[in-house]
Amino acid sequence: MSDVIVVDYGAGNTRSVRAALRRLGHASVVSSDASAIRGADFVVLPGVGSARSAMQQLDDTGASNALRQRFSDGLSTLGICLGMQLAMESSEEDGGVKGLGLLEGDVVRLSEGRVPRLGWSIVEPWGRAYYFAHSYAVRSTDTVANVEGVTVAVRRESFLGVQFHPEKSGPAGLEFLDQCLSLV
């Protein structure tokens, strides 16, 4: 694989995602360039940040339309944490934000248990522990995995989104990223 883009929206965890990709032997570029995003072999929409400012940056740079076009073209994209949440139709974060609309569903503030959710949890049905840091959760019919009833992974066609941070999840996270990249 030669062309991995980590989408730059002015926040996010681009450094740790790129470091994890390097450990797996994959070069990557951080970019918000729409043509680079549309044409990449694999795109990572990273986590961390505010939904409103992230969507504003994605819209301002044309990256939001590029991500929609990738999805329409069936090209692989991985959303991590906020990146997964941005793929939904809307989020109640920041007083309400329209998302990319790649998947049906919305994002709501967690109301039970620890908020924010920080730490390791076993993802079901995968049976592996990953590292989480979030205060919002996805509600979607595209859910493929959960922790204690909270959606932590969604998939529709070429888009896979995870609430956990594979780049901060040690060997299990690296194995997950490697599996994602091997499918391209």
C-alpha positions in Angstrom: 0.0 0.0 0.0 1.5 3.3 -1.0 -1.1 6.0 -0.5 -2.6 6.4 3.0 -4.0 9.8 3.8 -4.7 10.9 7.4 -7.3 13.6 7.1 -6.3 17.0 8.6 -9.2 18.9 10.1 -7.1 21.1 12.4 -7.3 18.8 15.5 -7.3 15.1 15.8 -4.7 12.6 16.7 -2.8 12.6 13.4 0.7 12.2 15.0 -0.2 9.0 16.9 -2.2 7.5 14.0 0.8 8.2 11.7 3.2 6.6 14.2 1.0 3.5 14.4 0.9 3.3 10.6 4.8 3.6 10.5 5.1 0.8 13.0 3.1 -1.3 10.5 5.4 -0.3 7.7 2.9 2.1 6.0 3.9 5.6 4.9 1.1 8.2 5.3 0.5 11.8 4.6 -1.6 14.3 6.6 -3.7 16.3 4.2 -7.0 18.1 3.8 -6.6 18.3 0.0 -9.8 17.1 -1.6 -8.2 15.5 -4.6 -5.6 13.6 -2.5 -8.4 12.3 -0.2 -10.6 11.2 -3.2 -7.6 9.4 -4.9 -5.9 7.7 -1.9 -5.8 4.0 -1.5 -6.9 4.3 2.1 -8.1 7.2 4.2 -8.2 7.6 8.0 -10.5 10.2 9.5 -8.9 10.5 12.9 -10.5 11.2 16.3 -10.2 13.9 19.0 -11.7 17.3 18.8 -15.0 19.1 18.5 -17.7 18.0 16.0 -18.5 21.6 15.0 -15.0 22.8 14.4 -14.1 19.5 12.7 -17.0 19.7 10.3 -16.4 23.4 9.6 -12.8 22.6 8.6 -13.8 19.6 6.5 -16.4 21.8 4.7 -14.0 24.8 4.3 -11.3 22.6 2.7 -13.6 20.5 0.5 -12.6 17.4 2.4 -16.2 16.7 3.4 -17.3 16.4 -0.3 -14.2 14.3 -1.0 -15.1 11.9 1.8 -18.6 11.6 0.5 -17.3 10.9 -3.0 -14.9 8.2 -1.7 -17.8 6.6 0.0 -19.9 6.8 -3.1 -17.1 5.3 -5.1 -16.7 2.4 -2.7 -13.2 3.4 -1.5 -12.0 2.4 1.9 -12.2 4.9 4.8 -11.6 4.3 8.5 -13.1 6.7 11.0 -11.6 6.7 14.5 -13.5 8.1 17.5 -14.7 11.6 16.4 -14.0 10.4 12.8 -16.6 7.7 13.2 -19.1 10.2 14.7 -18.6 12.7 11.9 -19.7 10.0 9.4 -23.2 10.0 10.9 -26.1 12.2 9.8 -25.9 14.5 12.9 -24.5 15.0 16.4 -25.9 16.7 19.4 -22.4 17.9 20.3 -21.9 21.6 20.3 -25.6 22.3 20.2 -26.2 20.2 17.1 -24.0 19.6 14.1 -24.8 18.1 10.7 -22.4 15.2 9.9 -21.1 13.8 6.7 -24.2 11.5 6.3 -22.3 8.5 5.1 -24.2 6.3 7.6 -27.7 6.5 9.0 -27.7 7.5 12.6 -26.8 10.2 15.1 -24.5 10.9 17.9 -25.7 11.5 21.5 -24.0 12.5 24.7 -23.4 9.5 27.1 -25.8 9.7 30.0 -24.9 6.6 32.0 -21.8 5.4 33.7 -18.5 7.3 33.6 -18.5 10.4 31.4 -16.1 10.8 29.7 -15.4 7.1 29.2 -11.7 6.6 29.6 -9.8 3.4 29.6 -9.8 -0.1 28.3 -12.9 -2.1 27.5 -13.6 -5.5 25.7 -15.4 -5.0 22.5 -18.2 -7.6 21.8 -18.4 -9.7 19.8 -14.7 -9.3 18.9 -13.4 -10.3 22.4 -10.5 -7.9 22.3 -9.8 -4.9 24.6 -9.1 -1.5 23.1 -8.6 2.0 24.6 -11.5 4.5 24.7 -11.8 8.2 25.4 -15.2 9.7 24.6 -18.2 11.5 25.9 -20.5 10.9 22.9 -21.8 7.7 21.3 -23.2 6.7 18.0 -26.8 5.3 17.5 -26.9 3.5 14.2 -28.5 0.5 12.4 -25.0 0.0 11.0 -23.6 -1.1 14.4 -21.3 -4.2 14.3 -19.8 -4.1 17.8 -20.5 -2.7 21.2 -19.4 -2.3 24.8 -22.1 -2.6 27.5 -24.8 -1.7 24.9 -22.9 1.3 23.6 -22.0 1.3 19.8 -18.3 1.1 19.3 -18.0 0.0 15.7 -20.1 0.7 12.6 -19.8 -0.5 9.1 -21.5 0.3 5.8 -20.0 -0.7 2.5 -16.5 0.8 2.3 -16.7 2.8 5.6 -15.6 1.3 8.9 -15.8 3.4 12.1 -14.6 2.6 15.6 -15.1 4.6 18.8 -11.9 3.2 20.3 -8.4 4.4 19.5 -6.5 1.6 17.7 -3.4 3.8 17.6 -3.4 3.8 21.4 -4.5 0.2 22.0 -1.1 -1.6 21.9 -0.7 -4.8 20.0 -4.5 -5.4 19.6 -4.9 -1.9 18.0 -1.9 -2.4 15.7 -3.4 -5.8 14.6 -6.7 -4.1 14.0 -5.1 -1.4 11.8 -3.1 -4.0 9.9 -6.3 -6.0 9.2 -8.0 -2.8 7.9 -5.1 -2.0 5.6 -4.8 -5.5 4.3 -8.3 -5.4 2.9 -7.4 -2.6 0.4 
